[in-house]
């Protein structure tokens, strides 16, 4: 039997989080596309504002991991 190491667990958690984020973003973009079809065509300024509001969970997790790693390693 193989031993499950911390590295393997963290890597698998990262893969699951990435897949979940990908699925979430695809669903969210589909919903946004449906909402845009119901509205009139928005201006470019409105599109840029919506893109700035987008939250990427896996990117936030990676940022937190990097910050934590920097605090631990002098």
TIROMAR-284540 format. One record per residue: residue number from 1; residue in one letter; chain; x, y, z of N, C-alpha, C, O in turn. Coordinates in pm, 1 decimal, padded with zeros to 6 digits. Atoms other than C-alpha are relative to their C-alpha. Example, Ala and Ser with C-alpha at 12.3 -4.5 7.8 and 13.67 -1.06 7.14 Angstrom:
REM residues 2
> 1;A;A;00089.0;-00119.0;00000.0;01230.0;-00450.0;00780.0;00090.0;00120.0;00000.0;00193.6;00118.1;00066.5
> 2;S;A;-00082.0;-00119.0;-00006.0;01367.0;-00106.0;00714.0;-00077.0;00109.0;00073.0;-00026.1;00219.8;00089.9
END
This chain:
REM residues 74
> 1;X;A;00082.0;-00118.7;00000.0;00000.0;00000.0;00000.0;00086.3;00125.0;00000.0;00196.0;00128.0;00055.9
> 2;X;A;-00071.1;-00126.3;00004.9;00105.0;00352.9;-00068.6;-00031.1;00083.9;00122.6;-00143.9;00083.4;00172.0
> 3;X;A;00022.9;-00093.3;-00109.6;00150.4;00602.0;00212.3;-00054.9;00130.6;-00058.0;-00009.9;00178.1;-00162.3
> 4;X;A;00053.0;-00130.1;00041.2;-00053.0;00917.6;00181.5;00081.1;00106.6;00072.0;00079.1;00115.6;00194.7
> 5;X;A;-00082.3;-00104.2;-00058.5;00180.8;01208.1;00235.0;-00074.7;00133.0;-00001.5;-00176.8;00148.8;-00068.5
> 6;X;A;00059.6;-00133.0;-00006.2;00099.7;01567.5;00314.4;00000.9;00064.9;-00137.6;-00093.7;00133.6;-00176.0
> 7;X;A;-00012.1;-00059.0;00133.7;00219.8;01668.8;-00029.5;-00110.1;-00052.4;-00092.2;-00169.6;00024.6;-00167.6
> 8;X;A;00103.5;00059.9;00083.4;-00020.6;01428.1;-00199.7;-00137.3;00053.0;00037.9;-00219.1;00081.8;-00049.4
> 9;X;A;00128.7;-00051.1;-00046.3;-00312.1;01545.2;00013.3;-00018.6;00144.4;-00044.0;-00125.1;00180.4;-00094.2
> 10;X;A;00010.9;-00140.6;00039.7;-00240.1;01912.9;-00052.3;-00017.9;00013.4;-00151.0;-00095.6;00096.8;-00197.7
> 11;X;A;00012.1;-00004.8;00145.5;-00198.7;01849.6;-00424.2;-00139.7;-00041.0;-00044.5;-00197.3;00021.0;-00133.9
> 12;X;A;00135.0;00043.1;00037.1;-00528.0;01661.5;-00443.9;-00103.9;00103.5;00041.8;-00201.3;00125.5;-00030.3
> 13;X;A;00090.9;-00108.0;-00041.2;-00703.6;01936.8;-00245.8;00005.6;00116.8;-00097.5;-00097.2;00176.5;-00129.3
> 14;X;A;-00015.7;-00107.5;00097.4;-00563.3;02193.7;-00487.7;-00070.2;-00034.0;-00131.1;-00135.7;00051.4;-00190.9
> 15;X;A;00067.6;00042.4;00122.2;-00687.4;01992.6;-00785.4;-00151.9;00005.7;00015.1;-00221.9;00049.6;-00076.2
> 16;X;A;00145.2;-00004.7;-00022.7;-01034.9;01959.4;-00634.2;-00050.1;00143.8;00006.3;-00155.8;00175.1;-00048.3
> 17;X;A;00039.7;-00140.2;-00008.9;-01049.4;02330.9;-00553.0;00002.4;00065.3;-00137.4;-00085.2;00145.3;-00170.2
> 18;X;A;-00010.0;-00055.1;00134.2;-00938.4;02417.9;-00903.6;-00115.8;-00047.8;-00088.1;-00174.1;00031.0;-00162.5
> 19;X;A;00111.6;00053.1;00077.9;-01198.6;02189.2;-01061.1;-00132.2;00061.7;00044.7;-00217.3;00093.3;-00038.4
> 20;X;A;00122.4;-00061.7;-00051.0;-01470.5;02329.7;-00835.2;-00011.4;00144.9;-00046.5;-00120.2;00190.6;-00081.5
> 21;X;A;00000.5;-00139.2;00046.4;-01371.3;02685.5;-00928.7;-00033.0;00008.1;-00148.6;-00108.2;00095.5;-00191.8
> 22;X;A;00026.4;00003.7;00143.5;-01374.1;02598.7;-01298.0;-00148.2;-00024.0;-00026.9;-00208.0;00042.8;-00111.3
> 23;X;A;00142.6;00029.4;00017.0;-01723.7;02450.4;-01270.8;-00084.4;00119.0;00042.8;-00179.4;00156.3;-00026.0
> 24;X;A;00074.6;-00115.9;-00048.9;-01847.9;02744.9;-01065.0;00005.2;00115.0;-00099.7;-00097.0;00177.7;-00127.8
> 25;X;A;-00013.7;-00111.4;00093.9;-01710.6;02999.2;-01312.2;-00074.8;-00026.4;-00130.0;-00130.4;00066.4;-00188.9
> 26;X;A;00076.5;00031.8;00120.4;-01864.3;02816.3;-01608.3;-00148.9;00021.3;00022.4;-00217.7;00075.0;-00064.4
> 27;X;A;00141.7;-00019.5;-00030.8;-02204.5;02815.8;-01440.4;-00030.9;00148.1;00014.4;-00132.4;00195.6;-00036.6
> 28;X;A;00022.0;-00143.2;-00020.1;-02169.8;03181.0;-01336.1;00003.1;00075.2;-00133.1;-00078.1;00165.0;-00155.1
> 29;X;A;-00007.1;-00068.8;00128.6;-02067.5;03289.3;-01686.0;-00121.7;-00032.5;-00085.7;-00170.1;00052.9;-00160.0
> 30;X;A;00119.9;00037.4;00074.6;-02359.1;03095.6;-01836.4;-00119.5;00083.0;00048.2;-00199.0;00131.3;-00032.4
> 31;X;A;00109.9;-00080.1;-00055.0;-02600.0;03274.5;-01601.1;00012.3;00145.7;-00042.9;-00088.2;00210.3;-00072.6
> 32;X;A;-00020.7;-00138.1;00043.2;-02445.2;03610.2;-01690.7;-00036.5;00015.7;-00147.5;-00095.8;00116.1;-00187.0
> 33;X;A;00034.5;-00006.5;00141.5;-02480.5;03533.1;-02060.4;-00150.9;00001.1;-00019.4;-00202.0;00074.1;-00104.3
> 34;X;A;00145.6;00002.5;00010.2;-02848.4;03451.7;-02012.3;-00058.7;00133.7;00041.8;-00153.7;00181.9;-00019.8
> 35;X;A;00049.4;-00129.6;-00046.6;-02900.2;03775.5;-01818.9;00028.3;00108.6;-00103.8;-00053.0;00198.9;-00123.0
> 36;X;A;-00033.1;-00100.3;00102.1;-02725.3;03975.8;-02090.7;-00092.1;-00010.4;-00120.6;-00125.9;00090.7;-00182.2
> 37;X;A;00090.6;00016.5;00112.7;-02948.3;03828.0;-02357.7;-00136.0;00063.7;00028.5;-00202.5;00113.1;-00062.6
> 38;X;A;00127.2;-00060.4;-00036.7;-03251.9;03950.4;-02166.8;00006.7;00152.2;-00000.8;-00093.2;00218.5;-00028.8
> 39;X;A;-00018.4;-00145.1;-00002.4;-03111.5;04302.9;-02135.2;00039.1;00049.8;-00139.0;00060.7;-00027.4;-00232.4
> 40;X;A;-00057.1;-00058.8;00121.6;-03007.3;04542.9;-02404.6;00150.7;-00018.4;00005.7;00205.7;-00052.8;00110.3
> 41;X;A;-00145.0;00017.0;00000.8;-02645.4;04530.2;-02511.1;00063.6;00106.1;00089.3;00039.8;00225.2;00069.5
> 42;X;A;-00061.2;-00095.7;-00091.9;-02439.0;04690.0;-02230.4;00118.0;00072.8;-00064.5;00174.1;00027.8;-00164.5
> 43;X;A;-00115.9;-00075.5;00045.8;-02169.9;04949.2;-02282.2;00128.2;-00068.3;00045.0;00125.9;-00152.3;00134.9
> 44;X;A;-00128.5;00060.1;-00035.8;-01802.7;04856.3;-02263.0;00037.7;00032.8;00144.5;00101.3;-00048.3;00211.7
> 45;X;A;-00031.4;-00037.7;-00137.6;-01772.2;05044.6;-01933.1;-00069.0;-00094.7;00098.3;-00011.2;-00131.8;00200.5
> 46;X;A;00072.3;00091.9;-00086.7;-02035.8;04819.7;-01779.0;00065.8;-00137.1;00001.0;00071.3;-00202.8;00104.9
> 47;X;A;-00067.2;00130.6;00007.4;-01853.3;04508.8;-01899.7;00127.5;-00000.7;00083.4;00156.8;-00098.6;00152.0
> 48;X;A;-00123.3;-00007.7;-00077.8;-01526.7;04625.3;-01744.5;-00030.3;00000.9;00148.6;00043.1;-00059.6;00226.8
> 49;X;A;00037.7;-00003.6;-00141.3;-01700.6;04696.8;-01414.3;-00040.4;-00139.0;00048.7;-00006.9;-00176.1;00161.2
> 50;X;A;00041.0;00135.6;-00037.6;-01852.7;04345.1;-01409.1;00121.3;-00091.7;00010.7;00125.8;-00178.1;00098.3
> 51;X;A;-00118.3;00084.6;-00003.6;-01515.7;04186.2;-01482.1;00082.1;00026.8;00125.6;00145.4;-00064.6;00178.5
> 52;X;A;-00074.8;-00032.5;-00120.8;-01358.9;04368.6;-01187.7;-00065.6;-00059.3;00124.1;00002.1;-00079.7;00224.9
> 53;X;A;00071.9;00055.9;-00114.0;-01625.5;04225.4;-00954.4;00014.1;-00151.4;00008.9;-00026.7;-00209.6;00109.3
> 54;X;A;-00009.1;00145.5;00004.5;-01547.0;03863.5;-01049.7;00093.8;-00051.1;00109.1;00205.7;-00002.0;00123.4
> 55;X;A;-00076.4;00058.4;-00110.0;-01422.6;03655.6;-00754.1;00047.8;-00138.6;-00041.0;-00032.7;-00224.1;-00077.9
> 56;X;A;-00057.8;00129.1;00037.9;-01186.5;03365.9;-00826.7;00048.3;-00071.6;00125.7;00153.0;-00036.9;00180.3
> 57;X;A;-00033.9;00065.2;-00126.4;-01180.1;03129.3;-00528.3;00136.0;-00068.6;00001.4;00208.2;-00059.0;00100.6
> 58;X;A;-00127.9;00071.4;-00003.4;-00879.7;02920.5;-00631.3;00117.0;00097.4;-00002.4;00222.6;00068.2;00053.8
> 59;X;A;-00106.2;-00100.7;00000.7;-00673.5;03233.0;-00698.1;00016.3;00058.6;00139.4;00128.5;00082.7;00183.9
> 60;X;A;-00006.8;-00052.5;-00135.6;-00762.0;03367.4;-00353.7;00067.1;-00099.7;00094.3;00144.7;-00060.1;00181.3
> 61;X;A;-00062.5;00102.3;-00084.2;-00661.5;03037.3;-00191.6;00150.3;-00002.6;-00025.2;00228.8;-00011.7;00069.1
> 62;X;A;-00143.2;-00000.1;00031.5;-00327.8;03042.7;-00374.0;00069.4;00122.7;00058.4;00181.4;00113.3;00108.6
> 63;X;A;-00058.4;-00120.9;-00058.1;-00267.1;03401.6;-00264.2;00019.8;-00016.0;00150.0;00123.2;00023.5;00204.0
> 64;X;A;-00010.7;00021.1;-00144.6;-00335.8;03306.4;00097.7;00112.7;-00098.3;00031.8;00186.5;-00079.2;00128.5
> 65;X;A;-00107.0;00097.1;-00022.0;-00102.7;03005.6;00069.9;00137.4;00063.4;-00017.9;00230.0;00035.4;00058.3
> 66;X;A;-00128.3;-00067.3;00023.8;00175.6;03221.0;-00072.1;00031.3;00094.9;00115.1;00144.9;00099.6;00162.3
> 67;X;A;-00021.5;-00090.7;-00112.8;00127.9;03482.7;00201.8;00041.2;-00076.6;00125.1;00133.1;-00035.8;00196.2
> 68;X;A;-00032.5;00082.1;-00116.3;00133.4;03213.0;00469.7;00139.5;-00058.2;-00011.8;00214.4;-00062.0;00085.8
> 69;X;A;-00133.9;00054.0;00022.5;00441.9;03055.2;00315.2;00107.7;00104.2;00020.3;00214.6;00074.0;00073.4
> 70;X;A;-00097.7;-00107.2;-00019.1;00620.3;03388.6;00312.8;00017.2;00034.3;00147.5;00126.5;00070.4;00191.0
> 71;X;A;-00009.6;-00028.1;-00143.2;00539.2;03439.7;00680.0;00079.1;-00108.5;00071.7;00153.2;-00079.4;00165.6
> 72;X;A;-00068.1;00111.9;-00064.5;00671.1;03093.7;00772.6;00147.5;-00006.9;-00035.3;00230.7;-00040.0;00049.1
> 73;X;A;-00139.1;00006.8;00044.5;00990.2;03111.4;00567.6;00059.6;00140.3;00005.5;00014.6;00230.5;-00065.2
> 74;X;A;-00057.6;-00135.0;-00013.0;01209.1;03404.7;00670.5;00080.2;00042.0;-00120.3;00134.1;00152.7;-00123.1
END
